[in-house]
Amino acid sequence: MPNRARLILCVDDEVVGLQVRKILLERAGYQVLTALDGRSGLEVFANEPIQAVILDYSMPGMNGGEVANRMRQTKPEIPILLLSANIALPAEITAMVDLYMTKGEGAPVLLRNLDSLLPASISLYP
């Protein structure tokens, strides 16, 4: 699949942040699906050929740790980047994901981190 955009799922209840992240990722060459809560994120995850997930931690109803746990049960090979405004999350939460970063680290770090989670043959960000 060398010429196809990689399909990323972003799950975050914060609409503006989700829209900004979608634009950023699309400009970097990714195809992006979004979900505003854990339940709809799990539905998209189950029904689409997602190649990586960017997941917010603090969401109403189901936090990112619960969502990551369910994702791991169905498709454990898909990398999950947990993105949070919380500076320190419990180790049992961060152990469920491939990478944890704070929202304050910025767009270049997000793109580098996402790239590091994807196999070299499909990475898009230098």
C-alpha positions as CSV (number, residue, x, y, z in Angstrom):
1,M,0.0,0.0,0.0
2,P,2.8,2.5,-0.7
3,N,0.6,5.2,-2.3
4,R,-2.4,5.0,-0.1
5,A,-2.9,7.3,2.9
6,R,-2.6,5.5,6.2
7,L,-5.9,5.4,8.1
8,I,-5.8,6.9,11.6
9,L,-8.6,7.0,14.1
10,C,-8.7,10.0,16.5
11,V,-11.0,9.8,19.5
12,D,-11.6,12.9,21.6
13,D,-14.6,14.6,23.1
14,E,-13.1,18.1,22.6
15,V,-14.5,19.1,19.1
16,V,-12.1,21.9,18.3
17,G,-9.0,19.8,19.3
18,L,-10.3,16.9,17.3
19,Q,-10.8,19.1,14.2
20,V,-7.3,20.7,14.5
21,R,-5.7,17.2,14.9
22,K,-7.6,15.9,11.8
23,I,-6.4,18.9,9.7
24,L,-2.8,18.4,11.0
25,L,-2.8,14.7,10.2
26,E,-4.4,15.1,6.8
27,R,-1.8,17.7,5.8
28,A,0.8,15.2,6.9
29,G,-0.7,12.7,4.4
30,Y,-2.9,10.6,6.7
31,Q,-6.5,9.7,6.1
32,V,-8.3,10.4,9.4
33,L,-11.6,9.2,10.9
34,T,-12.8,10.8,14.1
35,A,-15.1,9.9,17.0
36,L,-16.3,12.1,19.8
37,D,-16.6,9.5,22.5
38,G,-15.3,6.0,23.4
39,R,-18.3,4.1,22.3
40,S,-18.4,5.5,18.8
41,G,-14.6,5.2,18.6
42,L,-14.8,1.5,19.4
43,E,-17.5,1.1,16.7
44,V,-15.2,2.8,14.0
45,F,-12.2,0.8,15.3
46,A,-14.2,-2.5,14.8
47,N,-15.5,-1.6,11.4
48,E,-12.7,0.1,9.6
49,P,-9.1,-0.9,8.6
50,I,-7.5,1.4,11.2
51,Q,-3.7,1.4,11.2
52,A,-3.2,3.5,14.4
53,V,-5.2,5.3,17.0
54,I,-4.8,8.7,18.7
55,L,-6.9,8.5,21.9
56,D,-7.8,11.1,24.4
57,Y,-7.8,10.0,28.0
58,S,-10.4,12.2,29.7
59,M,-13.8,11.6,28.1
60,P,-17.2,11.3,29.6
61,G,-18.8,7.9,29.8
62,M,-15.6,5.9,29.0
63,N,-12.1,7.1,29.6
64,G,-9.2,6.4,27.2
65,G,-7.9,3.6,29.4
66,E,-11.2,1.7,29.1
67,V,-11.3,2.3,25.4
68,A,-7.7,1.2,24.9
69,N,-8.4,-1.9,26.9
70,R,-11.3,-2.9,24.7
71,M,-9.3,-2.1,21.5
72,R,-6.5,-4.3,22.7
73,Q,-9.0,-7.2,23.2
74,T,-10.1,-7.0,19.5
75,K,-7.1,-5.8,17.6
76,P,-4.0,-5.9,19.8
77,E,-1.6,-5.3,16.9
78,I,-2.9,-1.7,16.2
79,P,-0.7,0.9,17.8
80,I,-2.4,3.3,20.3
81,L,-1.1,6.8,21.2
82,L,-2.8,8.1,24.3
83,L,-3.0,11.9,24.2
84,S,-4.0,13.7,27.4
85,A,-4.0,17.0,29.1
86,N,-3.1,15.1,32.3
87,I,0.6,15.4,33.0
88,A,0.8,12.1,34.9
89,L,-1.4,9.1,34.4
90,P,-1.2,5.9,36.4
91,A,1.2,3.3,35.1
92,E,-1.6,0.7,34.6
93,I,-3.2,3.1,32.1
94,T,-0.1,4.0,30.2
95,A,0.9,0.3,30.1
96,M,-2.1,-0.4,27.9
97,V,-1.0,1.8,25.1
98,D,2.1,2.0,22.9
99,L,2.9,5.6,23.6
100,Y,1.6,8.3,26.0
101,M,2.1,12.1,25.4
102,T,0.5,15.2,26.7
103,K,-1.5,17.6,24.5
104,G,0.9,20.4,25.4
105,E,3.9,18.7,23.6
106,G,2.7,20.1,20.3
107,A,2.0,19.1,16.7
108,P,5.6,18.2,15.6
109,V,6.0,15.8,18.5
110,L,2.6,14.3,17.8
111,L,3.6,13.6,14.2
112,R,7.0,12.2,15.1
113,N,5.4,10.0,17.8
114,L,2.7,8.7,15.4
115,D,5.3,8.0,12.8
116,S,7.4,6.0,15.3
117,L,4.4,3.7,15.9
118,L,3.9,2.8,12.2
119,P,6.1,0.3,10.4
120,A,8.8,2.0,8.4
121,S,7.3,0.9,5.1
122,I,4.2,3.1,5.8
123,S,5.6,6.0,7.7
124,L,4.9,9.4,6.1
125,Y,6.5,12.0,8.4
126,P,10.3,12.5,8.2
